[in-house]
Amino acid sequence: MKVEFDLKKALDLTTGSISRKLILFALPLLFGSLVQQLYNTVDLIFVGNFIGKSASAAIGASSLLITCLVSFFGGMSVGSGVVISQIFGARDYKRLSRAVHNTAALCLAGGLALMVLGYLLAPVFLRLINTPEAIQPAAVGYLRIYFLSFFSVISYNLGSGVLRALGDSRTPLYAQIIGGLTNVVMDYIFVRVFSNGINGVAWATLISQSVAAFFILWRLTKLEDAYALRFHRIAFDRPILKEVLRIGIPAGAQALVITLSNVIAQYHINSLGEDAIAAFTAYFKVELLIYHPIVALGQANMTFSGQNKGAGNMERVRQGTLRCTLISMALAVVTAALALPFGGVLFRIFNKEASVIALGRQIIGVTFPFYFIYSILQIVGDSMRGVGKSRGPMLIVMINICVIRTIMLFIIVPRWQDIRGVAVAYPITWALTAICMLIYYLRYHRGWRSAASVQAV
């Protein structure tokens, strides 16, 4: 039976204009990131204005563990997404159904395990990171409620990965918008109406994430019958699970290690004083202007590469990666050129101290002109993950972004007590990573062409 894919919701990336389809696919991903940032900001506004600094500190104490776990399962969604995009590209709908239900089984097992372990071990973790006793009760309560939402968090991430792999980047955006609006309403109800304090913020997160996850799961049940989600079919498929873990674990480990390396960078930033801390805090918000479009294009190219690898069209993979890289680099150059003259205005949104704004302008003066280099490592790395090569990019990123950057910071910062000493480590390690990623990419494609030539003979 021939199965027609729902093109109203999705894009078949194996045919048609490469640049147009990459951009159309990337736009909803970019808007989704902006929505996520928006309602995260709303959480901080409610906490900072209506609860107090103790609550902010309690959330801050919990954020590292949450970020690490969400980052790891974000990597696991990469594994599911790559496998499913390749299977869809090959139009193997029986195997596609098994892959969709394998992902659902992974959601169920991972979500329930983290809910139980997180709830039980929350006090232990907070003691391990030396959380002040005064805020421990509030932090434990917040963290435990947040862990109850982990089934929904994982279901949303993995389910969205499935839809993106099938060419549907709109539904995850709609889910983000619905979840974000729910989060704002629930924040108001629990914090302002019921006066539940920090626990109210956690309950708002639980409800909003559950609404977003339900929307995603509902959409999965409305796919074509050949591979739509049917709850009685949920089960692990050992060969598919093995492939998902082969790709997903390195991607998750990479995200986890980058998060931890950022903690080390923060250690050096903290040594430069309060103004430097405030400047980098604002910088990490300002840089999202350039960062989010690059990441969205990278995710689009990963799905593009996966579908075309499955379809056996590696030349289209190569062309897509080249065009996506050029688009991303051009966008980074234009955005940086527009942002640099208005750096003071951008930083003033997050901090009105003149000394902080001055330091912030120094940071972007060092990093923004070289952000086009980051485009290379992101797009090329995501292309390699899309064709199923996840371990190589992980090792390249870990060695350059984590190890070399950490060594640089320990050498530079004590000798050059200046905020630019931290900032300069970023473009240098971007360049090293981009060079290594390009070498890895070119070797892979030369090997593929050689193998194709041998088969043709």
C-alpha positions in Angstrom: 0.0 0.0 0.0 1.4 3.4 -0.9 1.5 5.9 1.9 1.2 9.6 1.3 2.9 11.8 3.8 1.0 14.8 5.3 2.7 17.6 3.4 0.4 20.2 5.0 2.3 19.7 8.3 5.6 18.6 7.0 8.4 19.0 4.5 9.8 16.1 2.4 13.5 17.3 2.4 14.6 14.7 -0.1 13.3 16.7 -3.1 12.9 20.3 -4.3 14.8 23.5 -3.6 17.5 22.9 -0.9 17.9 26.4 0.4 14.2 27.2 0.4 13.3 24.0 2.3 16.1 24.4 4.8 14.9 27.9 5.6 11.2 27.0 5.8 12.1 24.1 8.1 14.4 26.2 10.3 12.0 29.1 10.9 9.6 27.3 13.2 12.6 25.9 15.2 13.9 29.5 15.6 10.5 30.8 16.7 10.2 27.8 19.2 13.5 28.8 20.8 12.3 32.4 21.2 9.1 31.2 22.8 11.0 29.0 25.2 13.2 31.9 26.2 10.2 34.2 26.6 8.4 32.0 29.1 11.6 31.1 31.0 11.9 34.9 31.4 8.4 35.1 32.7 9.2 32.5 35.4 12.2 34.7 36.5 9.9 37.8 36.5 7.4 36.1 38.8 10.1 34.8 41.1 12.1 38.0 41.3 9.2 40.4 41.7 6.6 38.4 43.7 8.6 35.8 45.8 12.0 37.2 46.5 15.7 36.5 46.3 15.7 33.4 48.5 13.4 31.8 46.0 15.6 32.8 43.1 18.6 31.3 44.9 16.7 28.1 45.5 15.9 27.8 41.8 19.5 28.6 41.0 20.7 25.8 43.2 18.4 23.4 41.4 19.1 24.6 37.9 22.4 22.8 37.3 20.9 19.3 37.8 17.9 20.1 35.7 20.0 21.6 32.9 22.3 18.6 32.8 19.4 16.1 32.6 17.4 18.0 30.1 20.6 18.5 28.0 21.3 14.7 28.1 17.8 13.7 27.0 17.9 16.4 24.4 20.8 14.5 23.0 18.8 11.3 23.2 16.1 13.0 21.1 18.9 13.6 18.5 19.4 9.8 18.4 15.7 9.0 17.8 15.4 11.9 15.4 18.4 10.8 13.2 17.3 7.2 13.1 13.7 8.1 12.2 14.7 10.7 9.6 16.9 8.1 7.9 14.1 5.5 7.9 11.6 8.0 6.6 14.0 9.0 3.8 14.3 5.3 2.8 10.4 5.1 2.9 10.5 1.9 5.1 7.2 2.5 6.8 7.1 -0.8 8.8 10.4 0.0 10.4 9.3 3.6 10.8 6.4 2.4 12.9 8.7 0.3 15.1 11.0 3.4 15.5 8.1 5.6 16.6 6.9 3.1 19.2 10.5 2.5 20.4 10.8 6.2 21.0 7.5 6.1 23.0 8.9 3.2 25.1 12.0 5.3 25.7 9.9 8.2 26.9 7.9 5.9 29.3 11.0 4.2 30.8 13.2 7.3 31.0 10.5 9.6 32.3 9.3 7.3 35.0 12.8 6.4 36.2 13.8 10.0 36.5 10.6 11.0 38.2 11.2 8.4 41.0 15.0 8.8 41.3 14.8 12.6 41.2 12.1 12.8 43.8 14.0 10.5 46.2 17.5 11.9 45.6 16.8 15.6 45.4 18.0 16.3 49.0 21.2 14.3 48.4 22.1 16.3 45.3 21.5 19.6 46.9 23.8 18.7 49.8 26.5 17.5 47.4 26.6 20.9 45.7 26.8 22.6 49.1 23.4 24.4 48.9 23.0 26.8 51.9 20.9 25.3 54.7 18.6 28.3 54.7 17.3 27.6 51.2 17.5 23.8 51.2 13.8 23.2 52.2 12.6 25.5 49.4 15.0 24.0 46.9 14.1 20.4 47.7 10.4 21.2 47.3 10.9 22.9 44.0 13.2 20.2 42.7 10.8 17.4 43.7 7.8 19.0 42.0 9.9 19.7 38.9 11.0 16.1 38.7 7.3 15.1 38.6 7.2 16.9 35.3 10.1 14.9 33.8 7.9 12.4 32.1 6.3 15.3 30.2 9.6 17.0 29.6 11.1 13.9 28.0 7.9 13.1 26.1 7.9 16.6 24.6 11.6 16.4 23.6 11.6 12.9 22.2 8.1 13.4 20.5 9.2 16.7 19.0 12.3 14.9 17.7 10.2 12.4 15.9 8.0 15.0 14.3 11.0 17.1 13.2 12.6 13.9 11.7 9.5 13.4 9.7 9.8 17.0 8.4 7.2 18.6 10.8 8.8 21.6 12.6 5.6 23.5 13.0 3.8 21.2 15.6 6.6 21.5 18.2 6.3 25.3 17.8 2.6 25.2 18.3 3.2 23.0 21.4 5.7 25.5 22.7 3.2 28.4 22.3 0.4 26.5 24.0 2.7 25.4 26.8 4.2 28.9 27.2 0.8 30.6 27.4 -0.3 27.9 29.9 2.9 28.5 31.9 2.2 32.3 32.2 -1.4 31.7 33.3 -0.4 29.0 35.8 2.4 31.2 37.2 -0.1 34.0 37.9 -2.6 31.6 39.5 -0.2 29.7 41.7 2.0 32.6 42.6 -0.3 35.6 42.7 -3.7 34.1 43.5 -2.8 31.0 45.6 0.5 32.4 47.0 2.2 29.1 46.6 5.6 30.7 46.3 8.4 28.8 44.7 6.4 25.6 44.7 3.8 27.4 42.6 6.4 28.1 39.9 7.2 24.3 39.8 3.5 23.4 39.6 3.1 25.9 36.8 6.0 24.1 35.0 4.5 20.7 35.6 1.1 21.7 34.1 2.5 23.6 31.1 5.0 20.9 30.2 2.2 18.3 30.5 -0.1 20.3 28.2 2.8 20.6 25.6 3.6 16.9 25.8 -0.1 15.9 25.5 -0.3 18.0 22.3 2.8 16.3 20.8 1.6 12.8 21.7 -1.9 13.6 20.3 -0.2 14.7 17.0 1.8 11.5 16.9 -1.5 9.5 17.0 -2.7 11.5 13.9 0.1 10.5 11.6 -0.5 8.1 8.7 -1.9 4.8 9.9 1.2 2.9 8.8 3.4 4.5 11.5 1.0 6.6 13.8 1.5 6.2 17.5 -0.8 3.4 19.0 -0.4 2.9 22.7 -0.9 -0.8 22.6 2.1 -1.1 20.2 4.6 0.7 22.5 7.6 -1.5 22.9 11.4 -1.5 22.6 12.8 -2.7 19.3 16.3 -3.9 20.1 18.1 -3.1 16.8 16.5 0.3 16.6 17.1 1.0 20.3 20.8 0.1 19.8 21.1 2.5 16.9 19.3 5.3 18.9 21.7 4.8 21.8 24.7 4.7 19.5 23.9 8.2 18.2 22.0 9.6 21.2 24.4 8.8 24.0 27.4 10.7 22.4 25.1 13.7 21.6 23.7 13.7 25.2 27.2 13.3 26.7 28.4 16.2 24.6 25.6 18.5 25.8 26.2 17.4 29.4 29.9 18.0 29.2 29.4 21.5 27.6 27.1 22.4 30.5 29.7 21.3 33.0 32.4 23.2 31.1 30.3 26.3 31.3 30.4 25.9 35.1 34.2 26.0 34.9 34.0 29.2 32.7 31.7 30.7 35.3 34.3 30.0 38.0 36.8 32.2 36.1 34.2 34.9 35.4 33.3 35.0 39.2 37.0 35.7 40.0 36.8 39.0 38.1 34.1 40.6 40.3 30.5 41.5 40.4 30.5 43.7 37.3 32.1 41.0 35.2 29.5 38.4 36.5 26.7 40.8 35.6 28.2 41.6 32.2 28.5 37.9 31.2 25.0 37.2 32.6 23.7 39.8 30.2 26.0 38.7 27.4 24.6 35.1 27.5 21.2 36.7 26.8 22.4 39.2 24.1 24.3 36.5 22.2 21.1 34.6 21.6 20.4 37.0 18.8 23.1 35.2 16.8 23.1 31.8 18.5 19.5 30.8 18.1 19.3 31.2 14.2 22.6 29.2 13.9 21.2 26.3 16.1 17.9 26.3 14.2 19.7 26.0 10.9 21.9 23.3 12.3 18.8 21.3 13.5 17.2 21.7 10.1 20.4 20.5 8.4 20.5 17.5 10.7 17.1 16.4 9.6 17.9 17.2 6.0 21.0 15.1 6.1 19.2 12.2 7.8 16.4 12.1 5.3 18.7 12.3 2.3 21.1 9.7 3.8 18.1 7.4 4.1 17.2 8.1 0.5 20.7 7.3 -0.6 21.3 10.8 -1.9 24.6 11.7 -0.3 25.4 14.4 -2.9 22.3 16.2 -1.8 23.6 15.9 1.8 26.8 17.6 0.7 25.0 20.4 -1.2 22.6 21.0 1.7 25.4 21.3 4.2 27.4 23.7 2.1 24.3 25.9 1.5 23.2 25.8 5.1 26.7 26.7 6.3 26.9 29.7 3.9 23.4 30.9 4.9 24.3 30.6 8.6 27.6 32.4 8.2 26.1 35.2 6.2 23.3 35.6 8.8 25.9 35.6 11.7 28.0 38.3 9.9 24.9 40.5 9.2 23.6 40.1 12.8 26.9 40.9 14.3 27.4 43.9 12.1 24.0 45.2 13.2 24.4 44.4 16.9 27.9 45.7 17.5 27.0 49.5 17.1 24.0 49.0 19.4 25.7 46.9 22.0 25.0 49.5 24.7 21.3 49.5 23.9 21.1 45.7 24.0 22.9 45.3 27.3 20.8 48.1 28.8 17.8 45.8 28.4 19.3 43.5 31.0 21.4 45.8 33.2 21.4 49.6 33.5 24.8 49.9 35.2 27.2 51.9 33.0 30.2 49.8 34.2 28.4 46.6 33.3 27.4 47.9 29.9 31.0 48.9 29.2 32.2 45.4 30.0 29.5 43.8 28.0 30.5 45.9 24.9 34.1 44.6 25.4 32.9 41.0 25.4 30.9 41.3 22.2 33.8 43.3 20.6 35.9 40.1 21.0 33.3 37.4 20.2 30.7 38.8 17.8 33.0 39.4 14.8 34.0 35.7 14.9 30.6 34.2 15.4 30.5 33.1 11.7 33.1 30.5 12.7 30.7 29.0 15.2 28.3 28.5 12.2 30.8 26.2 10.6 31.2 23.9 13.6 27.4 23.8 14.4 26.2 23.2 10.8 28.9 20.7 9.9 28.6 18.8 13.2 24.8 18.5 12.9 25.3 17.3 9.3 27.5 14.5 10.6 25.0 13.6 13.3 22.3 13.5 10.7 24.1 10.8 8.7 24.6 8.8 11.9 28.2 9.9 12.9 27.7 11.2 16.4 30.8 10.0 18.2 33.3 12.0 16.1 31.6 15.4 16.6 31.3 14.6 20.3 35.0 13.9 20.7 35.9 17.0 18.7 33.7 19.3 20.8 34.8 17.7 24.1 38.5 18.1 23.3 38.3 21.7 21.9 35.4 23.3 23.7 35.8 21.6 27.0 39.4 20.5 27.5 41.3 23.1 25.5 39.1 26.0 26.6 39.4 25.0 30.2 43.2 24.9 30.0 43.2 28.3 28.2 41.1 29.8 30.9 43.4 28.5 33.7 46.4 30.0 31.8 45.0 33.3 30.6 42.7 34.6 33.3 45.3 34.6 36.2 47.8 36.4 34.0 45.4 38.8 32.3 42.9 39.9 34.9 40.5 41.3 32.3 37.1 40.2 31.1 38.5 40.0 27.6 40.8 37.2 28.8 37.7 35.0 29.3 36.0 36.2 26.1 39.0 35.5 23.8 38.9 31.8 24.7 35.6 31.5 22.9 36.5 32.4 19.3 39.9 30.6 19.5 38.2 27.3 20.5 35.4 27.9 18.0 38.1 28.1 15.3 39.9 24.9 16.5 36.6 23.0 16.6 35.6 24.2 13.2 38.9 23.1 11.6 38.7 19.7 13.2 35.0 19.3 12.2 35.7 20.2 8.6 38.6 17.7 8.4 36.3 15.0 9.8 33.5 15.9 7.4 35.7 16.0 4.4 37.3 12.6 5.2 33.9 11.1 5.7 32.6 12.3 2.3 35.8 11.3 0.5 35.4 7.9 2.0 31.8 7.7 0.9 32.7 8.8 -2.7 35.5 6.2 -2.8 33.1 3.5 -1.7 30.5 4.6 -4.2 33.0 4.5 -7.0 34.1 0.9 -6.1 30.4 -0.2 -6.0 29.8 1.4 -9.4 32.7 -0.5 -10.9 
